[in-house]
Amino acid sequence: MKKSILFLSAATLMVAASCQKFQKGEGGLEYKIVKDAGAEKAVAGDLLSVDMVIKSDRNDSLLNSTYDLGLPQIVNIAPDSLPGIYPGDYNSMFKFLGEGDSAVFRLNLDTMAAKTSQPKPEIGDKYVTFTIKVRKHFKKGQLTDSALYAEVDNYFKGELEGLKNAEEGKITSYISSNKLEPQKTESGLQYIISDEGKGEKPAVGDTVVVNYTGKLTNGTIFDTNNEELAKKHNLANPMRTYEPIRFSIGNDPVIAGWTEGLQLLNKGGKATFIIPSSLGYGDRPAGNKIPPYAPLIFDVELVDIVKPQAPADTVPSLPQPATPQQ
């Protein structure tokens, strides 16, 4: 629910911004202040906790979004004297903002290339658009760096605690909204077997061959070995071979939910695993799609089970003749 509200907030900012024209700033920067909360604006040395969506003007494609992880990004406002800093750059955007403010900025890529003497970034045609909402303003003032970052650290601990407390609700909501009736193991793994398959179940030491699609409880797909599905969700990797994955149970490093869950299936079986973060990635994010304390949903098919090969028979050594005494 919290993430849905955040996405709604981002969409609201975009709609509100579309109703007004961009103002011109220095260095080709364009901006729209959607909300001015009247708070003190950020200056060099300060930090901002922000929700941010970054989009390219090339096919209006999404480059990055903090909403994917459900955590804000901390932005350090750099001094103007640093190399590569110029009026109208990325750093300049945040000096328009204070706590509670929201705005949309368009960063001019041609100006960036000219001012930094670097090749033009291949992320857009002319502009990259940043939709930003400030959650919290950390003011440097007379604070030491250690004191300032202690404030940020405590803040993030609170954010992580919020994600942790929300996990059980996400699982319950997913099961309810999809009208599922899963079985549950002692570890907390929940599973629904849609095809029993045939034959034996895998054991520790066996190599399993698996088709899979992984997603979050909000439906976001973060990984799959299905190439068509990967392309549909902008996950395709030209360097990857899209085929069933193989790993040895108990030997190759996979999340605990997979190690346990796949041993519940017969060869050819299909199932959905609902994996709590304690059996997944825990309190750390995985990549840029899986937040901390994220329950994971995996649709899996156990294609094959390969038993470990028995060690080759060894030929006993023949006794060697004694070395004659000199």
Summary of the structure (lengths in Angstrom):
residues: 326
radius of gyration: 26.6
end to end distance: 89.5
largest distance: 104.9
contacts: 922
relative contact order: 0.13
helix: 27%
strand: 28%
